[in-house]
């Protein structure tokens, strides 16, 4: 028998914009004395999530080929196997899955690959839920329901954006899907980390009750109507043009924009500007200084339905200094 302790793995999941990266940043920035290896998976051609993670000593591995449960699974296995060769370099692994990922095949990786199974154990699936939008997502997204169903720990986040009656409806809907999961109600994903990490909460028997074929090849479905549009500009973006364009865009097309995120370079600004949004809700602020060796390029990703790539690209490029 292998006497080497297994490395615990936490999978962070949740639909687009629920707050997974906010939770990950809290984990990486708190003074807990633990060293984590972080794997980030994205949906889109340009990697943005990696840029949204706060500066930390942890090494971040990024995969942006789309679904972590399809073509990326081989990459995931190779990254984990590579990490296992670094004895003593880290205490645990955190995987932040794309908001469109069905968590079942992600978890499946730790049971179907012999090398991974011999060295790592799935500690918990932690699902972040957006209290404001989850009821709508449960109506139009199979993945949103799967993410809740497979959770060991659920963070019902953004509770400040709904009233008491709406919050109770959300609670009841979550409990109808997954009664046994530990449920924490949060704002900005503020929760004691011991309630999330290294809990040994994953229960294979319960998962097999939900999905009897869990350990066999997966046949999960995807919503092909959801696409991503990636935009970039080497020229600085003028905030006086960009802000009105983005506000108008989300006001007119917000229902179709499931998620937007971007890192922007403004003229004369020494700090990067980070913008994120879900439907009509926007949030943006300066984040950190541009590094000396960092290309001051602006990048944005839109994820949603009925997106017009040409119109988005034209609007974005019109905000650049060279377009003025």
C-alpha positions in Angstrom: 0.0 0.0 0.0 1.0 3.6 -0.6 1.8 5.2 2.7 2.3 8.7 1.2 -0.6 11.0 2.2 -2.9 11.9 -0.6 -2.9 15.5 -1.7 -6.4 17.0 -1.1 -8.1 18.7 -4.1 -10.9 21.2 -3.9 -13.0 22.0 -7.0 -14.5 25.4 -7.1 -17.5 25.5 -9.3 -20.6 27.7 -9.9 -22.3 29.4 -12.8 -20.8 32.4 -14.6 -20.4 35.4 -12.3 -21.4 33.7 -9.1 -18.1 34.7 -7.3 -15.7 31.8 -7.8 -12.7 34.0 -8.4 -13.6 36.2 -5.4 -13.6 33.1 -3.2 -10.3 32.0 -4.7 -8.7 35.4 -4.1 -9.8 35.2 -0.4 -8.2 31.8 -0.1 -4.9 33.0 -1.6 -4.7 36.2 0.3 -5.6 35.1 3.8 -2.8 34.3 6.3 -3.4 30.5 6.8 0.1 29.2 6.3 -0.9 26.8 3.6 0.6 26.6 0.1 -1.8 25.9 -2.7 -1.3 24.9 -6.4 -4.1 26.6 -8.4 -5.5 25.3 -11.7 -7.8 27.8 -13.6 -10.0 26.7 -16.5 -11.7 29.2 -18.8 -14.3 29.3 -21.5 -12.9 31.6 -24.2 -9.9 32.1 -26.4 -8.3 34.8 -24.2 -7.4 34.0 -20.6 -8.8 36.6 -18.3 -9.5 34.7 -15.0 -5.8 34.2 -14.5 -5.4 37.9 -14.6 -8.1 38.5 -12.0 -6.3 36.4 -9.4 -4.5 38.5 -6.8 -0.8 38.4 -6.6 0.3 35.5 -4.5 3.1 33.0 -4.2 1.0 30.3 -5.6 1.8 29.2 -9.2 -1.3 29.3 -11.4 -1.8 26.9 -14.3 -4.3 28.1 -16.9 -6.3 26.1 -19.3 -8.6 28.0 -21.7 -9.6 25.3 -24.2 -13.2 25.4 -23.0 -14.8 22.6 -21.1 -12.5 21.1 -18.4 -14.4 17.8 -18.8 -13.7 17.3 -22.5 -10.5 18.1 -24.4 -8.9 19.7 -21.3 -9.2 16.6 -19.2 -5.9 15.3 -20.6 -4.2 18.6 -19.7 -5.7 18.5 -16.2 -4.3 15.0 -15.7 -0.9 16.0 -17.0 -0.7 19.1 -14.8 -1.7 17.2 -11.7 0.8 14.4 -12.4 3.5 17.1 -12.9 2.5 18.8 -9.6 2.9 15.4 -7.8 6.6 15.3 -8.7 7.2 18.5 -6.7 7.3 16.9 -3.2 6.7 19.4 -0.5 6.1 22.3 -2.8 2.4 22.6 -1.9 -0.1 21.4 0.6 -3.2 21.1 -1.5 -4.6 21.8 -5.0 -7.5 24.1 -5.9 -9.2 23.8 -9.3 -11.4 26.7 -10.4 -13.6 25.3 -13.1 -15.3 27.4 -15.9 -18.8 28.5 -15.0 -20.1 26.3 -17.8 -18.6 23.1 -16.5 -20.6 20.1 -15.4 -18.7 19.2 -12.2 -19.3 15.4 -12.6 -16.6 14.8 -15.2 -14.2 17.1 -13.3 -14.7 15.0 -10.2 -14.5 11.8 -12.3 -10.9 12.5 -13.2 -9.8 11.7 -9.7 -11.3 8.2 -9.9 -10.8 7.1 -13.5 -7.1 7.9 -13.8 -4.9 5.5 -11.8 -1.9 7.8 -11.4 -4.0 10.7 -10.2 -6.1 8.5 -7.9 -2.9 7.1 -6.3 -1.6 10.6 -5.4 -4.6 12.9 -4.9 -8.0 12.7 -3.3 -11.0 14.8 -4.1 -11.7 16.7 -0.9 -14.8 18.6 -1.8 -16.8 20.2 -4.6 -17.5 23.8 -3.5 -20.3 25.5 -5.5 -20.8 29.3 -5.4 -24.4 30.3 -6.2 -25.5 33.8 -7.3 -28.6 34.5 -5.2 -29.8 37.2 -7.6 -29.7 35.1 -10.8 -29.8 31.4 -9.9 -33.5 30.9 -10.3 -33.4 32.1 -13.9 -30.3 30.0 -14.5 -31.9 26.9 -13.2 -34.6 27.4 -15.9 -32.2 27.6 -18.8 -29.0 25.9 -17.8 -28.5 22.2 -17.1 -25.0 23.0 -15.8 -26.3 25.3 -13.1 -28.4 22.5 -11.6 -25.6 19.9 -11.9 -23.2 22.3 -10.1 -25.6 22.5 -7.1 -26.5 18.8 -7.2 -22.9 17.7 -7.0 -21.8 20.2 -4.3 -20.5 19.1 -0.9 -20.4 22.8 0.2 -22.6 25.5 -1.2 -21.9 29.3 -0.8 -25.1 31.1 -1.5 -23.5 34.4 -2.5 -24.7 37.9 -3.2 -27.4 37.6 -0.6 -27.4 41.4 -0.2 -28.8 41.7 -3.8 -32.2 40.0 -3.0 -35.0 40.6 -0.5 -35.9 38.1 2.2 -38.7 36.5 0.2 -36.5 35.9 -2.8 -33.7 34.5 -0.6 -36.1 32.0 0.9 -37.3 30.9 -2.5 -33.6 30.4 -3.5 -32.9 28.4 -0.3 -35.9 26.1 -0.9 -34.9 25.5 -4.5 -31.3 24.7 -3.5 -32.5 22.3 -0.8 -34.8 20.6 -3.2 -31.8 19.9 -5.5 -29.3 19.1 -2.8 -30.4 18.7 0.8 -27.2 17.2 2.4 -24.8 19.9 1.3 -23.5 22.4 3.8 -25.0 25.7 3.0 -23.4 29.1 3.8 -25.0 32.4 3.0 -22.4 35.0 2.1 -21.7 38.4 0.6 -18.5 38.7 -1.4 -17.8 35.0 -0.5 -16.9 35.9 3.1 -16.8 32.5 4.9 -14.4 30.9 7.4 -12.0 29.0 5.1 -12.1 26.0 7.4 -15.7 25.6 6.2 -14.5 25.3 2.6 -11.1 23.7 2.5 -9.7 20.3 3.5 -13.0 19.1 5.0 -12.9 15.6 3.6 -16.5 16.2 2.5 -16.7 14.4 -0.9 -19.1 11.5 -0.6 -18.8 9.1 -3.6 -21.8 7.0 -2.5 -24.0 10.0 -2.6 -22.8 11.0 -6.0 -23.4 7.5 -7.3 -27.0 7.9 -6.1 -27.3 11.0 -8.2 -25.5 9.6 -11.2 -25.1 5.8 -11.2 -22.8 6.0 -14.3 -20.5 8.5 -12.6 -17.4 6.2 -12.8 -18.0 5.3 -16.5 -17.5 7.4 -19.6 -19.4 10.7 -19.4 -22.1 11.7 -21.9 -22.8 15.2 -20.5 -24.5 17.9 -22.6 -23.6 21.4 -23.4 -25.7 24.5 -24.2 -24.4 25.1 -27.8 -26.3 28.5 -27.8 -23.7 29.9 -25.4 -20.6 31.4 -27.1 -17.7 33.6 -26.1 -16.3 36.6 -27.8 -12.7 37.6 -27.0 -11.5 41.2 -27.7 -8.1 42.8 -27.4 -6.3 46.0 -28.1 -2.7 47.0 -28.0 -3.8 50.7 -27.9 -4.9 52.3 -24.6 -8.7 52.4 -24.0 -10.2 55.8 -23.4 -12.4 55.5 -20.2 -14.7 58.4 -21.3 -15.6 56.3 -24.4 -15.5 52.9 -22.9 -17.7 53.4 -19.8 -20.7 54.8 -21.7 -20.3 52.1 -24.4 -20.3 49.3 -21.8 -23.2 50.8 -19.8 -25.3 51.1 -23.0 -24.4 47.6 -24.1 -25.4 46.0 -20.9 -28.6 48.0 -20.6 -29.7 46.9 -24.1 -28.3 43.4 -24.2 -27.8 42.5 -20.6 -30.2 39.6 -20.5 -28.1 37.8 -23.1 -24.7 38.6 -21.4 -24.2 35.9 -18.9 -20.7 37.1 -18.0 -18.2 39.8 -19.0 -14.7 40.4 -17.7 -11.8 42.5 -18.8 -8.4 44.0 -17.9 -7.9 47.4 -19.4 -5.1 49.9 -19.9 -6.2 53.5 -19.7 -4.0 56.3 -21.0 -1.6 57.6 -18.4 -2.8 55.2 -15.7 -0.2 53.2 -13.9 -2.8 50.7 -12.6 -4.8 48.1 -14.5 -8.5 48.6 -14.5 -10.5 45.4 -14.0 -14.2 45.3 -15.0 -16.6 42.4 -14.4 -20.3 42.0 -15.1 -23.3 39.7 -14.9 -26.3 40.7 -17.1 -26.9 44.3 -16.3 -24.8 44.4 -13.2 -21.3 46.0 -13.6 -18.4 46.3 -11.3 -15.1 47.9 -12.0 -12.1 49.3 -10.2 -8.3 49.9 -10.5 -6.5 46.7 -9.3 -2.7 46.8 -9.2 0.2 48.6 -10.9 1.2 47.3 -14.3 4.4 45.3 -14.0 7.6 46.6 -15.7 7.7 43.5 -18.0 3.9 43.4 -18.6 2.5 44.4 -22.0 -0.1 47.1 -21.4 -2.8 45.5 -23.6 -6.5 45.6 -23.0 -8.5 42.4 -23.1 -12.2 41.5 -22.7 -14.3 38.4 -22.8 -18.1 38.3 -23.3 -19.9 35.0 -22.6 -23.6 34.7 -23.5 -26.3 34.1 -26.1 -27.0 35.9 -29.3 -23.7 37.7 -29.1 -22.7 39.7 -32.2 -18.8 39.4 -32.4 -18.5 42.0 -35.2 -20.5 44.6 -33.3 -18.7 44.0 -30.0 -15.4 44.2 -31.7 -16.3 47.4 -33.5 -17.6 49.0 -30.3 -14.6 48.0 -28.3 -12.1 49.2 -30.9 -13.9 52.5 -31.2 -12.9 53.2 -27.6 -9.2 52.9 -28.3 -6.9 55.9 -28.4 -6.0 55.2 -32.0 -9.7 55.3 -33.0 -10.3 58.7 -31.6 
